[in-house]
Amino acid sequence: MSKVKELPGEALVTAASSPSIANSSRAYVERIRGGDMGALPAVFGLVVLCTAFALARPSFLTAINFANLFTQGAAITVIAMGLVFVLLLGEIDLSAGFTSGVCAAVLAVTLTDMGMPWYVAVLAAIVSGVVIGTMLGTLVAKVGIPSFVVTLAAFLAFQGLALVLVNEGTNISINDPVIKAIAQRNLPPALGWALYAACVAAYALVQIVRSRKRARRGLVSEPISLIAARVGALAVIGGAAVYVLNLERSFNPEFASLTGVPIVVPVILTLLVVWTFVLRRTAFGRHLYAVGGNAEAARRAGIAVDRIRISAFVICSSMAAVGGIIAASRASSVDPNTGGSSVLLYAVGAAVIGGTSLFGGKGRALDAILGGAVIAVIENGMGLMQYGASVKYLVTGFVLLLAAGVDALARKRAAAAGLR
């Protein structure tokens, strides 16, 4: 029987097997035994952490805390989403945190000091990210300096650049209502339900179209029952989330009502859809996986390896710029510490915990969201339990080490099974 290997994240199926939930389940179990566990460790960890914190602090399950999880982890998640592209190549970007800080400073200076409109400030911040990414990628791909050294130098240099932009330590306030709304305001409840319905319908449509395309090509397609189960699970989880977020969260509703899905949620969902499409449905995405898997083989196959590397760093720094904008929106200000402290470590940790391999060739945009959720839950839950920063760092470090260990063991198992 011939086997067809899908893009990362899909199960191995046999061409002679029939489309049924039983066969799909067996293929999934076979993939796990082969070392490709995908997002299973992150999902399992998320369930365990949420259960533990809910039992220890019932306030963890309140609507206001649930909404806080989205805003607390948004910037880290977006930066991690960009890091996925660099990690897919087996490279690293140690400057992503301070890149977000520099771009946030550009936003603040353009918006507050220069008095430019919000869209000009956002464009300036993102263009700054593109320039930074192009510079880093060129040094790595064309000059041949290891990414660790290049981005470590940038990590140090960008701290100084951020100080220059904010006048050696000045806190620059952001008062633009559009920028502040990104991480501080919510969608109207009706619009939240409309977004939920659109997401479920779009997901169902994509699954059905994909299944039909596979059937037309003579490949094994997933059974309708399995597709229905996935769509149903998304509908239940998404519906529960929207319902909770639409509950009144204000302590004084008569003074100010607080309901609805945070605006940052559709922003992250849009980025997830865009980058998932790029990785799974474009030639660039296939080339990125190929270069990450074996750069020399990709070069011999005619892939422009240097261009792929530079593009990955550009995407990483651009997403860091978006993360910096979200962080500035949440804090309503920018200072030299924006993007510093543990931002980079949390972002790399989010990507790895979600399932992206540090060795290259394996990862998805969804990994950043799953890992970002784990990081946000740890930080939030530990805060509710009134643990200090020391305990937070210890637990987060342990989870990151565990995720990296699982990745290393999975690669060894996959190599032993002949899948790599």
N, C-alpha and C positions, 0 to 999 in steps of 0.2 A: 504493500500500500504506500502510495506517495504521500508525503507530508507537505503542507503548505505553511510557511512561517509568516505570520502577519507582522505588522509594525509593532514596536514595543507596546505592551499593554494588552495585546490580543492573544487569545488562546491558540495553541497548536491544535489543528483539526486534521483528520484524515479525509482524503478525497472520497474514500469509499464509504464513509460513515453517513448515516442519515441524520437530518436535522431534528434533533430532539433535545429536551432539557437534560435527559440522562447522559447523552453523548457529550453535550456541552459541559456538563458537570465533571464528567470523567476527564475531558481534555483540560479543564481548569486544574483539577487535582494533579494531573500528570505534569502540568506546567509548574506547579508549586513544588512537586517532588524534584523536578529538574533544576530548581534553584531560582526560578523567576516568580517571586512572590508579589511583585508589583506594589500596590498600595496597601496590601493586607496588613503589614506590621503597623503602618501609620493609623489605619482605621481601628485596628485592635487597640493600639495605645490610646487613641482618642476616646474610645468607649470606656476603657479602664479608668483613665484620668477623670472623665466627666462623672462617672459613677462614684469614684472615690471622693471627689470634691462635693458632689451633691449630698452624699451621706454625711460628710464632715461639716459642711456648711450649707444648710437648706437655701440660704440666700443666693447660692450659685445658680439656682434654677429660676430665679425671678426674671421678669421681662426686661427690667432695666439692666441687669447684669448681662443678659443674653445679648442685648444691643451693644453693650460696652465691649463685648468680645470682638465684634466686627470692627469697631473703630480702633481698638487697641492694636489689633494685629494687621490692619490694612496696609500700612506703610511697609512693614517687614515682608508681608506676603508679596507685594508688588515688586520689591527689590529682589526677593528670592525668585520670582518668575523670570526676571532677566538673567539671574545667575544660572538658571537651568541651562540656558543656551551656551554659556561658557563651560559649564561642567560637562555638558554633552561632548565637548571636544577633549575632555581630560585636562582642561586648563583651570585656572582659578583667577578671580578678580578680588584682591584684598582691598581695593580702593572703592568698592561699590558703596559702602556706607558714607564715606566722606564725599564721594561724588554726588550723592543725594543731598548732602549738606551744602556743597558748593552751588548746585543747581537751585536749591531752595533759597540760598542767599541772592543768587541772580534774580530769582522771582521777586524777592522782597525789595531789593534795590530798584528794580525796574518799576515795581508797582508803587512803592511808598516814596522812595527818594526822588524818582524821576517822574512820578505821577502818570505813568502810562496806563492804558486800559488793561483789564485783567487778561484778555486774550493775547495781547502783545507780551505781557509778562510770562504767561504760560509758554508761549512759543519761544521766547528767549531762553527759558529754563531748559526746555527740551532740546533746542539747538545746541545749548551748552553741553548737554549730555551726549549728543551726537558727535560733537567735536572731540570731547574727551575720549569717547569710545573709539573713534577713528585713530586718534593718537596712540592709545594703548594697543589697539589691534595691529597697527602698522609696525610698532616697535617689536611686537611679538612675532608677527608673521614675516615681515620683510627684513628686519634687522637680525632677528633670531635670538633676542634676549628672552630668557625664560619668563613666563607670565608671572611667576611668583616674585621675581626680582622687579619687574616692571611695575606691577601693581603695588608692591610694598613701597617702592619709591614714590609712587603716586599717592599712596596712603599718607605718607609723611608730608609730601608737598601740598596736598589739598587741604591739610589742616592749616597750613600757613596761608593758602589762598583764601580760605574761608574767613580767617582773621582779617585779611586785607579788605575783603568785600564788606564785612560788617564793622569796619573802622576799629580794629583791634579790640573787639569784645562788646561792641554796642548791641543791644537787643533791638531789633527792628520789628515793630508791630505791623500786623497785617489787618486792615479793617475792611477790605473789599468784601462785600456780602457774597459775591459769587464764589470766590476762593474759600471763604470760611464755610460756605454751605457744603462743600465737598465732604468734609468729615464731621460737620456739626449739625447738619439739618437732615430731615427725613422726607421721604416721599409721602404724598397723601395716601391714606389707606386704600382707596379705590385704585389708585395707580399701582400700588404694590401688588394688589390682586391681579391687575391686568398684566403686569410684568411676570408674575408667577404663571398665569395661564399661557402667555406667549412662550415662556421658556419650556414648559412641559410639552406644548404643541410642537415647538421647533425640535426638541429632542426626539419626540416620537416620529416626526417626519424624517429626520436624519437617519434614524435607525431603520425605518421601513425602506427608504430609498437605498440605503447601503445593502440591506438584505436582498433586495430585488436585483441590484447590479451584480452582486455575487452570483445569484442564481442564473442570470443571463450569461455570465461568463463560464458557467459550468462548475463553479466552485460551491463548496458547501456553505449554505446560508444558515443563519441562526433561526431557530423555530419562532413562530409568531408568539407562542406562549412565553418564551424567554424574553422577547422584546416587550411583551405586555407586562411581565413581572418587573423589568427594569423601569419602564415608564411609570408603573404603579408605585414603585418604591420612591422614585423621584417626586411623584405627585404627593405622596403621603408626607415625606420628609419636608419638601418645600412648602406644602400647605400648612404644616404644623409651625414651621419657622415664620411664615408670613402672619399667621394667626397670632402668635406670641408677640411678634414685633408690632402688630397693630393694636395691641392692648395699651391702655393708658399707663404711662410710665412716670408721669409727673407726680411729685409728692403734694402738689397744690394745683390740681387741674383747673380750678377757677381762675387762677392767676396766669398760668401758662400750660397749655396742653402739650403733651409729648407722646406722639404716636407715629407709627409708620416705619417702613423699612429705611434704614440709613442710606443716603444717596451714594455713599461709597460702595455699597453692595453692587448695584448695577454697573458701576465703573469697573470693579474687579471682574464681574461676570463678562463684560464686554471684552476686556483684555484676555480673559481665559478663552473665549470663543475665537478671537483673532489669532492668538498664538497656537492654539490647538489646531486650527485650520492650517496655519503655516507649517507646523511640524509634521502633520499627518497627510496633508493633501497637496503639497507643493514640491517642486523639484528641489528647492532650497532646503526644505526639511529633510528630504531623503538624503541629500548630499551632506547635511550636517551630521546625521546619524552615521553615514558612511565614513566620514573623516574621523569622527570620534571612535568608531570601531577599529579602523586601520587606515591611518593617514596615507601611508605609502601605496596601499592598494587603491585607495581613492584617487590618488594622483595618477597612477598608471591607467585608471579607468577614464581619465580625461576631466576629472573634477578640478575646478580651480580652488585648490586647498587654501591658498593664502587669502583669496577673496572671502571664502567661507569663514575663516578665522576672524578676519577684520569685521565682517558683518555681525558675528556673534558678540564681539566686544561692543560694537555700536548699539546693538539691541540691549545688551546688559546695562550700559551706561544710560541709555535713553529711559529704560524702565526704572533705573535708580533715580533719574530726574523726576519721573512721575511719583515715585515713592517719596521724594523730597517735598514735592508739592502737597501731597496728602499729609505728611508730617507737619508742614508749615500751616496747613489748614486746621489741623487738630489743635495745634498749640497757639494759633493766631499770632505767631511771631517766629522769628528766626534768630538764632544766636550761634556762637562758635561751636556749641555742643550739638547742634542739629546734625544728625547723621553719624555722630560719634558714639562713644561709650560702647554698648554691646550691640549696636544696630547691625554691623557687618556679621558678627558671630551668630546672631539670631537668624539673619537672612540665609547664611550658608547652612546653618543648622536646619532651617525650615525646608530648604531644597533637599537636603540629604535625608532628613527624617521622613519626608514625603515619598521617597523612593528613587530619587535621582542618584546615579552612581558617581562617586568621586573619580572613578577610573575611566569615565567617558563611555559614550555609545548607548546610554540608557537613561531615560528621563522624559517627563511630560510637564506641560504647564500646570496640569492639575496637581502634580506633586507639591508645588510651591504652596498651593492653597491648603492642602491637607497638612503639610508640615507647619505652615503658618498658623493653622488652627491649633495644632498641638502646642506650639510655643505660646500662643495667646492664652490657651487654657491653663498652662502651667503658671504663667505669670499672674493671671487673674486669680486662679485658685489659691496660689500661695499668698497673694495679697489679702484675700478674704480670710485666710487662716492666720494672718498677721505674722507671717514669717519674714525675716529680713532678706536683704539682697544676697547674703552669703548662701542661704538655703536655696534660693531661686537659681543661682548660678550652679550650685552643686547638682541640683536635680536636672536642670537643662543640660549640663555637661554630660551627666550620666545617660540621659536619653539620646543625645547626639552620638556618644560613643557606642551605645547599644545599636543605633541605626547603622552606623558605619561598620560595626562588626557583623551585623546581619547582611549587609551588602557584600562584604568580603567573603563571608561563608557561602552566600548565594552564588557568587561568581565561581568559587571553587567547585561547588556542586554542579553548576551548569557546565563548567569545563570538563568535569568527570563524566557528565552525561553526554558530552559531545555536542552541546548546543552553542558553544562559543569557540 
